[in-house]
Amino acid sequence: MIAIIIPWSAQLPGGVSVVVRLLSRQWGLDGMSHRIVIDDWLDPDEVRNAEEEHFQFGIVPESQNWVTLIKALFRSPGRLWACLQWIKNNNCEGFNFHYPTLSAFTIALLKRSGYFDGRLVLSFHGTDVRQPVGALQRWAWRFTFKHCDAITTCSGALRDRLFELMQAPAAKCHVVYNGVDLEVFRKARADDPSDPAGLLNLPTAPYLVSIGSYTRGKGHEYLVRAFAQLQSKHPSVHLVIAGAEGPEYPKLHTLTRELGMSDRIHLLKDLPQQSVALVMRKATLAVQPSLAESFGLAVIEAAASGIPVLVSGVGGHLEIVKAGHNGWIFEAAQVEDCAKAIDDALSHPIKAQQFAQRLMDEVKQRFTWPQHAQNLKTLVLSGPTAKTTR
């Protein structure tokens, strides 16, 4: 059995949760024995869902004051023993940590001491790549990297950031691109009997779409301002933004009112994936204006929907979209540049559809869940037969 470890419920919204859910589904279809386990170290007092499995793997505290360090020192032997028993009782052959924390240090320590001979793979997704704070964290991450078997990132850009901020060993790092659930986006047709368009209150006019949580890093403010500049040139076009609720949501409502665009800008929040797929499918263009992006899951979802894509020139976007070939790239946080790209795409619909078809074809070849699951499966299973040795 392979344990997929995540620091929160995989049912919560967010890109990492989607990745873990779809990875688990694909491994299940492939007949691979696995289990999603929620690591309780970050929030041991959270309300637990009885249908989900929880276990506290961590022994290295996130905070480094003397009180927490002393408590951790006394608790560590018991926690290590509990982890060994969990591994034995579940016949665990390997661990794949998603959004890794220093809980992975526990498994690295068991590997180093010879008590666990299984595989340890760390899968980074974006904001989990951050500079360690303090000498203890730096040492613990170096130790974990040294004794893990493989490290994955969802893009080459994130891999480079991992090198820079956390000094991960290059020889162990692999880029494993996320995938898109093609079936979900194929089903999102306007004539689908499950079409919830009435509930979503989507505009009947042509509209642009942008998918991303309502946080500053997604760059929605710049998109709204760029769209406002085009209101006279493209008076029939609307803008739909959909994402998990965040601090930018009320700010964007205020901004749209100030710009006099409330009737043409629609802010949707906390949609299930099927609804996101429908919003994408009905759109004229997808615009992703992120200020930073580890990969760009919404980009490949838009491509799977068959709509043209415009992206900011950051991070993983540049590994998916090639300007003048399969989409448009504009400078992040630059309103004028974003507006210019949107105008060009709307003004040249034939070229836009050609770009959309090229990107869709490339996504089907490079960014599917069977590919993602197989790449991770190879990394988690390759090596000696995993077992507890003492």
Residue, then its C-alpha position, 0 to 999 in steps of 0.5 A: m500500500i502507498a500512503i498519499i499524505i496531505p495536510w488537510s482534507a482532500q475534499l477541501p477546495g484548492g488545486v492541491s486537493v484536486v490533484v490528490r483526488l484525481l491522482s487517487r482516482q487514477w491509481g484506483l482505476d489502475g489497480m494500485s493499492h493506496r490510501i489518502v491520509i490526512d497529516d494532523w500535525l498542522d492542526p491536531d484539533e481540527v474536526r475530523n470527518a469519520e470517512e477520512e483517515h487521520f494520523q500525526f506523522g510530524i515530530v519536528p515543530e513548525s515553531q521553534n521556541w524552547v517550549t515546543l522544542i522540549k515538548a517535541l523532544f519528549r514526544s518523539p520516541g512515542r511518535l516514532w514508535a506509533c509511526l512504525q506500528w502504523i506502517k506495519n499494520n497498514n503494510c505501507e510500502g511507500f509514502n507520497f507527501h503532497y504539499p510536504t511539511l516537515s512531517a516527512f522528516t519522520i519517514a526520512l529518519l526511519k529510513r536513515s535508521g533502517y527501520f523502514d526500507g520503503r520509498l519516500v517521494l515529496s511532491f511540491h505544488g507551489t506555496d509549499v516551496r518556501q525558505p526554511v526559517g531557522a537553523l532547525q528547519r534548514w537542517a531538517w529539510r536537508f536531512t529529509f531531502k538527503h534521505c528521500d528517494a525522489i522529489t517532484t514539482c509541477s513545473g520546471a519553474l517551481r523546480d528552479r524555485l525549489f533549488e533556490l529557496m530550499q537547496a533541494p538536490a537536483a539529482k532527485c528532482h523530477v518535473v511531473y506536470n499536473g493533468v486535466d480531467l478531459e472527461v469532465f470538460r467533454k461533458a460540459r456541453a450547453d445541451d447537457p441535461s445537468d446544465p446548471a446555467g440558470l443557477l450560475n446566472l451566466p451572461t447570455a452574451p459572449y464573455l471572457v473567463s478567469i479561474g482562480s482563488y480570490t487572492r492578490g496573487k491571481g491578478h484579477e484586479y489587473l484583468v478587471r482594469a484591462f477589461a474596463q479599458l475595452q468596454s467601448k471597443h467590445p461593448s457586448v462582451h462580459l467578464v466572468i471570474a470564478g474562484a474560491e472565496g478570498p480577501e480580494y472578493p469584496k475588493l473586486h466587487t467595490l472595484t467593478r462598481e467604481l468602474g461602472m462595470s457591475d452589469r458586465i463583470h460577474l464574480l462567482k465563488d466556490l463552484p464545484q468542478q462540474s460548474v467550473a467546466l461549464v463556465m469554461r465551455k461557454a466562454t469565448l476566451a480564458v484569461q489567466p492574469s496571475l502574478a506568479e503561477s507554479f503550473g496553471l491548472a486552469v490553463i490546461e482546463a481552458a485548453a481542454s474546453g477548446i477555448p483560446v487562452l491568454v496568460s501572464g508571462v510567469g512560471g508554469h504558464l510559459e511551459i504551456v503557452k507559446a505566444g503566436h503559436n497556441g495562445w497569447i502571453f502578456e506581461a503580469a501586472q500590466v493593464e495595458d499589455c493585458a488589454k492589448a492581448i484581449d483586444d487582439a484575440l477578440s478581433h481575430p477569432i479565426k486565429a484564436q480558434q487555431f491557437a485553441q485547437r493547437l493547445m487542446d491537441e498539446v494538452k491531450q498529449r502532455f497533460t492527462w491524469p493517466q500520464h501524471a499518475q503513471n509518472l508518480k507511480t514509477l517514482v513511488l514504486s521503483g527501487p527495492t521492495a518496501k518493508t519494515t526491517r525491524 
